[in-house]
Amino acid sequence: MIGRAGFREVVRSRAAASEAWARVASLISGALPLLAFPRPGLAWFAWVALVPGLVLMRSAPTVRTAAFRGWWFGTGYLLAALYWMVPSIGPGLLLVAVVFGALWAGWGAAARWLSPAAAVAVLPCVWVAIEFVRYWPRLGGPWALLGATQWKHPMVLSLAAVGGVWLISLVLVAANTALALALLSPRRRVVPLGVALALIGVGPLTYALRPAPPAGSTFRVALVQPGVLPNRAVRLTEGERITAGLPPVDLVVWGESSVGYDVVRDRDVASRLDALATRNGPLLVNEDARDASGRISKSAILLRSDGSRERYVKTRLVPFGEYIPFRSAFGWLTRISKAAGEDRVPGTGVQVMQAGDITFGPLICFESTFPDYGRAVVHKGAQMLVYQSSTSTFQDSWAPAQHASLVAVRAAETGRPAVQAALTGVTAAFDAQGRRLTWMDTGERGAAVVTLTSPPRDFRTPYDRFGDYVAYLAVVASGVTLLIAARRLRRRSPRPQATRDGNA
């Protein structure tokens, strides 16, 4: 017979095994939301993708256990969302996922501790607060924000004009929370199901009530996508060939790293580009080359028919791809991966350019992930957002389509048409409400010509005017919840018993 001590040991062993499986399930649950992003493109799945993870956390035996399950969930989420970075960071991706996955420990703890009513209100705020922390450039940038999954649905995307991508994430997490509560409480499912349905209807209601951006200037833009080519000379020649065959347009846009020469020092290349600008109109290229001082930067260069030029230097660089954060600590990654052997030199901030009657904001590649940059160029007078991209390292992954989808979100947020020209990857254009106008996938080559309509220069969406207020409110709500939890925990802590003389 098993004694009492042996029985306890068996129970503990089974509980530990059960919890191990629960954490593995949490890890897998964290990866599920990736199916709502491109390529899978199951945008509807974002409304239920968090339910399995929430059920695991809310049914945990203790808050501490729920926190660990949340950590595993966050690790799974980041591993799935950033898997395409393996060529650039190698096994370091696991370290990144585990470290930043810890942010979801608080989400897991809150899922277990909060009452049902409070969970619907607070859990979305905690999620958005986590996204807002990741939004800090020094931490790598906000890739795979949950709200970006709705890029193909203008009705839901209309929420971005009101509160940015943060508001979409907030509504999605709230709906998932309500559905999880309905699943966990079958006898009380009517109210949470009603809440979930109401939240699903918020986007269409906003779309119906908010008028479309007013029509202002109309212009034509050509986006050139030459594809993966063996060297910089062939790349330049192919860009010239495609551009020479274009009809008259107001602006021609080449992709990121389309010119591998220093335009200032290489007079032959400069004259060839000037000839294109004279024949075809304003030409926006992207220079990726060492300058006279030996430094490397990514620069958007606008060439006009009168010979004048403007330059914008990419400010927010791709972590590990274009620079290594805390290189003194993580420089060893260059020995086991394709991480940047040398840091690119960042620019000093956004600017706008003028091509004929068009004022546009040039932004480069990874900068499309940052909502504040879209707003910044609009505040400077941009009528259109122009992104230059290249995803040659990640060409065969799901990253190019996700990258292009962000341009739709930025268009909806700012109420401005937005385009992306990709050297390799996906070339796309969206109207002022984020509706897709053209899409050249990774296997296509050539050019796309689109007609865009911009609202008047003084038009502003609520998000343009008020900025990241949704994210700030979410951070405040999360902080208040943390303080309340800490206060209650302190009250429940056992106090030391007093001795006979009254001293503790």
NORLIN-V377064 format. One record per pair of residues at least 12 apart in sequence whose C-alpha atoms are under 6 Angstrom apart, sorted by sequence separation. I is the first residue (numbers start at 1). J is the second residue. D is the distance in whole Angstrom. If there is no record, write none. Layout:
I:J:D ; I:J:D
This chain:
287:299:5 ; 300:312:5 ; 418:430:5 ; 427:439:6 ; 286:299:5 ; 299:312:5 ; 417:430:6 ; 427:440:5 ; 178:192:5 ; 286:300:4 ; 299:313:4 ; 417:431:4 ; 426:440:6 ; 285:300:6 ; 286:301:6 ; 298:313:6 ; 299:314:6 ; 417:432:4 ; 426:441:5 ; 33:49:5 ; 285:301:5 ; 298:314:5 ; 361:377:5 ; 416:432:4 ; 426:442:5 ; 32:49:6 ; 284:301:6 ; 323:340:6 ; 415:432:5 ; 425:442:5 ; 79:97:6 ; 147:165:5 ; 178:196:6 ; 284:302:4 ; 321:339:5 ; 322:340:5 ; 78:97:5 ; 283:302:6 ; 320:339:5 ; 321:340:5 ; 283:303:5 ; 320:340:6 ; 323:343:4 ; 147:168:5 ; 175:196:5 ; 282:303:6 ; 322:343:6 ; 361:382:5 ; 411:432:5 ; 412:433:5 ; 75:97:5 ; 147:169:4 ; 282:304:5 ; 322:344:6 ; 360:382:4 ; 408:430:6 ; 412:434:5 ; 75:98:5 ; 146:169:5 ; 359:382:5 ; 360:383:5 ; 364:387:5 ; 365:388:5 ; 411:434:5 ; 29:53:5 ; 175:199:6 ; 359:383:6 ; 360:384:5 ; 361:385:5 ; 362:386:5 ; 363:387:5 ; 364:388:5 ; 365:389:4 ; 360:385:6 ; 361:386:6 ; 400:425:5 ; 75:101:4 ; 400:426:6 ; 408:434:4 ; 26:53:6 ; 74:101:4 ; 259:286:6 ; 260:287:6 ; 262:289:6 ; 277:304:6 ; 278:305:4 ; 221:249:6 ; 232:260:5 ; 258:286:5 ; 259:287:5 ; 260:288:5 ; 261:289:5 ; 277:305:5 ; 220:249:5 ; 221:250:6 ; 257:286:5 ; 260:289:5 ; 71:101:5 ; 74:104:5 ; 220:250:5 ; 221:251:5 ; 222:252:5 ; 223:253:5 ; 224:254:5 ; 256:286:5 ; 257:287:5 ; 395:425:6 ; 71:102:5 ; 221:252:6 ; 251:282:5 ; 252:283:5 ; 253:284:5 ; 254:285:5 ; 257:288:5 ; 315:346:5 ; 314:346:6 ; 315:347:4 ; 384:416:5 ; 386:418:6 ; 388:420:6 ; 390:422:5 ; 392:424:6 ; 71:104:5 ; 314:347:5 ; 384:417:5 ; 385:418:5 ; 386:419:5 ; 387:420:5 ; 388:421:5 ; 389:422:5 ; 390:423:5 ; 391:424:6 ; 70:104:5 ; 71:105:4 ; 313:347:5 ; 315:349:6 ; 384:418:6 ; 388:422:6 ; 390:424:5 ; 391:425:5 ; 70:105:4 ; 68:105:6 ; 67:105:4 ; 70:108:4 ; 416:454:6 ; 67:108:5 ; 66:108:5 ; 67:109:4 ; 26:69:6 ; 30:73:4 ; 66:109:5 ; 30:74:6 ; 159:203:6 ; 27:72:5 ; 31:76:5 ; 23:69:5 ; 26:72:6 ; 27:73:5 ; 30:76:5 ; 31:77:5 ; 63:109:5 ; 124:170:5 ; 26:73:5 ; 30:77:4 ; 156:203:4 ; 297:344:5 ; 155:203:5 ; 296:344:5 ; 297:345:5 ; 27:76:5 ; 31:80:5 ; 63:112:6 ; 124:173:5 ; 155:204:5 ; 158:207:6 ; 124:174:5 ; 314:364:6 ; 414:464:6 ; 57:108:6 ; 155:207:5 ; 58:111:5 ; 58:112:4 ; 120:174:5 ; 57:112:6 ; 120:177:6 ; 383:454:6 ; 282:355:6 ; 375:464:6 ; 43:149:6 ; 43:150:6 ; 37:149:5 ; 36:149:6 ; 47:172:6 ; 51:176:6 ; 50:176:6 ; 48:176:5 ; 47:176:6 ; 51:180:5 ; 256:388:5 ; 255:388:5 ; 256:389:5 ; 255:389:5 ; 256:390:5 ; 255:421:5 ; 254:421:6 ; 255:422:4 ; 256:423:6 ; 255:423:4 ; 140:319:6 ; 227:423:6 ; 228:424:6 ; 225:422:6 ; 226:423:6 ; 227:424:5 ; 223:421:5 ; 225:423:5 ; 227:445:6 ; 226:445:5 ; 225:445:6 ; 226:446:6 ; 225:446:5 ; 225:447:6 ; 224:447:4 ; 223:447:5 ; 223:448:5 ; 222:448:6 ; 222:449:4 ; 221:449:6 ; 221:450:5 ; 220:450:6 ; 220:451:4 ; 219:451:6 ; 88:321:6 ; 219:452:5 ; 218:452:6 ; 218:453:4 ; 217:453:6 ; 217:454:5 ; 216:454:5 ; 216:455:4 ; 215:455:5 ; 216:456:5 ; 214:455:5 ; 213:455:6 ; 90:337:5 ; 89:337:6 ; 88:337:6 ; 164:413:5 ; 88:338:4 ; 89:339:6 ; 87:338:6 ; 88:339:4 ; 161:412:6 ; 160:412:6 ; 161:413:4 ; 160:413:5 ; 151:408:6 ; 151:409:6 ; 164:463:6 ; 161:461:6 ; 162:462:5 ; 163:463:5 ; 162:463:5 ; 161:463:5 ; 163:470:6 ; 129:474:6 ; 129:475:5 ; 125:474:4 ; 126:478:5 ; 39:398:6 ; 38:401:6 ; 38:402:5
